């Protein structure tokens, strides 16, 4: 390993640790920027030490072939020790409050950042960068998706139509107006699988996601005002 490789690898480790730590710190997690930078940089240092040990051993054996059996280096031993040690560090970030367990993601990011640090120290830049991008997408994009899903309430509405075509068109219009997503539509059936009808009335179950900003009572009222709708109720368990 050349001398200029050392600052390059340390700088990359600091950059990756900083970004991942910043993501944690912006959500008020105790293990933030400094913790992630130090873990990543420390793992990088261990990897570089391991490389130097191998190079030194190879050099000594090259000058003294008789010492080949006496000098042995285990390429993965120090890396394995780092990963195990980070496991204890990550365990300190896990908290249990009543029935909830918090800190698992932070513990995972600490373990991950240590692994990335080992890759950086070994000079596996492609693995380091692509792994970092994957982690960033996981932390940021999945959080955005989770927030988006959390902003919606999933309910099951049973709607009875006296005019199925007209009533369903009306319901679709109301759902579209309020940006309500339809997940499933099914006819109400009896135990034998026969569609339940009352004269010309048809009962249909709508599984929908209603945005939190939309009041469910308003939606039900708008649907019920159509003459083609005989009855509507929320049957969510």
C-alpha positions in Angstrom: 0.0 0.0 0.0 1.4 3.4 -1.1 1.8 6.3 1.4 -0.8 8.4 -0.4 -3.4 5.7 0.0 -3.6 6.3 3.7 -5.1 9.8 3.7 -7.4 8.9 0.8 -8.8 5.9 2.6 -9.2 7.8 5.9 -10.9 10.7 4.1 -13.4 8.3 2.4 -14.1 6.6 5.8 -14.7 10.0 7.4 -17.0 11.1 4.6 -19.1 7.9 4.7 -19.2 7.9 8.5 -20.2 11.6 8.5 -23.1 11.2 6.1 -24.6 8.1 7.8 -24.1 9.7 11.2 -25.7 12.9 10.0 -28.8 10.9 8.9 -29.0 9.4 12.4 -28.4 12.7 14.2 -31.1 14.6 12.3 -33.6 12.2 13.9 -32.1 12.8 17.3 -30.4 9.5 17.7 -27.6 9.4 20.4 -25.1 7.7 18.1 -24.6 10.4 15.6 -21.9 11.9 13.4 -18.9 11.5 15.7 -19.7 8.0 16.7 -20.2 6.8 13.1 -17.1 8.6 11.9 -14.9 7.1 14.6 -16.2 3.6 14.1 -15.7 3.8 10.3 -12.3 5.4 10.6 -11.2 2.9 13.3 -12.2 0.0 11.2 -10.3 1.5 8.3 -7.2 1.8 10.4 -7.5 -1.8 11.5 -7.7 -2.9 7.8 -4.6 -0.9 6.9 -2.7 -2.3 9.8 -3.7 -5.8 8.6 -2.5 -5.0 5.1 0.9 -3.7 6.4 1.3 -6.8 8.5 0.8 -9.0 5.5 3.2 -6.9 3.4 5.8 -7.0 6.2 5.4 -10.7 6.6 5.7 -11.2 2.8 8.8 -9.0 2.8 10.5 -10.9 5.6 9.7 -14.3 4.0 11.1 -13.0 0.7 14.4 -12.1 2.4 14.4 -15.2 4.6 12.5 -18.1 2.9 13.4 -20.4 5.9 11.0 -18.3 8.0 8.0 -19.1 5.9 6.7 -21.7 8.3 7.3 -19.5 11.3 5.6 -16.4 10.1 1.9 -16.7 9.5 -0.8 -14.0 9.1 -4.6 -14.5 9.2 -6.1 -12.0 6.7 -9.5 -11.9 8.3 -8.7 -12.2 12.0 -8.5 -8.5 12.9 -11.5 -7.7 10.8 -13.5 -10.4 12.6 -12.5 -8.9 15.9 -13.6 -5.4 14.8 -17.0 -6.7 13.7 -17.5 -8.5 17.1 -16.4 -5.5 19.0 -18.9 -3.2 17.2 -21.6 -5.7 18.1 -21.1 -4.7 21.8 -21.1 -1.0 20.9 -24.3 -1.4 18.9 -25.9 -3.2 21.8 -25.5 -0.1 23.9 -27.7 1.9 21.6 -30.7 -0.5 21.9 -33.3 0.6 24.5 -36.4 -1.2 25.7 -39.3 1.0 26.7 -42.4 -1.0 27.9 -43.3 -3.1 24.9 -41.2 -1.1 22.3 -37.6 -1.7 21.4 -35.7 1.2 20.0 -32.2 1.6 18.6 -32.0 -1.5 16.4 -31.5 0.6 13.2 -28.7 2.6 14.8 -27.0 -0.6 16.1 -27.2 -2.0 12.6 -25.8 1.2 11.1 -22.8 1.1 13.5 -22.2 -2.5 12.6 -22.5 -1.7 8.9 -20.3 1.3 9.1 -17.6 -0.8 10.7 -17.8 -3.3 7.8 -17.6 -0.4 5.3 -14.5 0.9 7.2 -12.9 -2.5 6.8 -13.6 -2.4 3.1 -12.2 1.1 2.7 -9.1 0.2 4.6 -8.5 -2.9 2.4 -8.8 -0.6 -0.6 -12.0 -2.1 -2.0 -13.4 1.3 -3.1 -16.2 0.0 -5.3 -17.6 -2.2 -2.6 -17.3 0.7 -0.1 -19.0 3.3 -2.3 -21.8 1.0 -3.6 -22.5 -0.3 -0.1 -22.6 3.3 1.2 -25.1 4.3 -1.5 -27.3 1.2 -0.7 -27.3 2.1 3.0 -28.2 5.7 2.3 -31.1 4.7 0.1 -32.3 2.2 2.7 -32.2 4.8 5.5 -33.6 7.8 3.6 -36.0 6.3 1.0 -37.5 3.7 3.3 -38.1 6.4 5.9 -39.9 8.5 3.3 -42.0 5.6 2.2 -42.9 4.7 5.8 -43.9 8.3 6.5 -46.1 8.4 3.4 -47.8 5.1 4.4 -48.2 6.4 8.0 -50.1 9.4 6.6 -52.9 7.1 5.4 -55.5 5.2 7.3 -56.5 1.8 5.8 -60.2 1.0 6.3 -62.8 -1.4 4.9 -66.1 0.2 3.8 -69.2 -1.8 3.1 -71.3 0.0 0.6 -74.7 -1.2 -0.5 -75.9 0.0 -3.9 -79.5 0.1 -5.3 -78.0 1.1 -8.7 -74.6 -0.6 -8.9 -73.2 1.1 -12.0 -74.3 4.6 -11.0 -73.3 4.1 -7.4 -69.8 2.7 -8.2 -69.1 5.6 -10.5 -70.1 8.0 -7.8 -67.8 6.3 -5.2 -64.9 6.4 -7.7 -65.4 10.1 -8.1 -65.4 10.7 -4.3 -62.3 8.6 -3.8 -60.5 10.4 -6.7 -61.5 13.8 -5.3 -59.9 13.0 -1.9 -56.9 11.0 -3.3 -58.2 7.8 -1.6 -56.4 4.7 -2.8 -58.4 1.6 -3.5 -56.6 -1.7 -2.5 -59.3 -4.2 -3.0 -63.0 -4.5 -4.1 -65.1 -7.6 -3.4 -68.8 -8.5 -3.3 -70.2 -9.6 0.1 -70.8 -13.3 -0.1 -72.5 -15.8 2.2 -71.0 -18.9 3.6 -71.5 -20.8 0.4 -69.7 -18.2 -1.7 -72.9 -16.7 -3.2 -73.1 -13.0 -3.7 -75.5 -11.5 -1.1 -78.2 -9.4 -2.7 -81.4 -7.8 -1.4 -83.6 -7.3 -4.4 -81.6 -5.1 -6.7 -79.2 -4.1 -4.0 -75.5 -5.2 -4.0 -73.2 -4.9 -1.1 -69.5 -4.3 -1.9 -66.5 -4.2 0.4 -63.9 -1.5 -0.4 -60.5 -1.7 1.2 -59.1 1.8 0.9 -56.4 4.1 2.3 -57.6 7.5 3.4 -55.1 10.3 3.9 -55.0 11.6 7.5 -55.8 15.1 6.3 -59.2 13.9 5.1 -61.9 13.3 7.6 -63.5 9.9 7.2 -67.0 11.3 8.2 -66.9 13.7 5.3 -66.1 10.9 2.8 -68.9 8.7 4.1 -71.3 11.6 4.0 -70.4 12.5 0.4 -70.8 8.9 -0.7 -74.1 8.5 1.1 -75.7 11.6 -0.5 -76.0 9.8 -3.8 -79.4 8.1 -4.4 -77.8 5.1 -5.9 -76.1 4.3 -2.5 -78.5 2.6 -0.1 -76.1 2.3 2.9 -72.5 2.7 3.8 -70.6 1.7 6.9 -67.0 1.2 8.2 -66.6 -2.5 9.0 -62.8 -2.4 9.8 -62.0 -4.6 12.7 
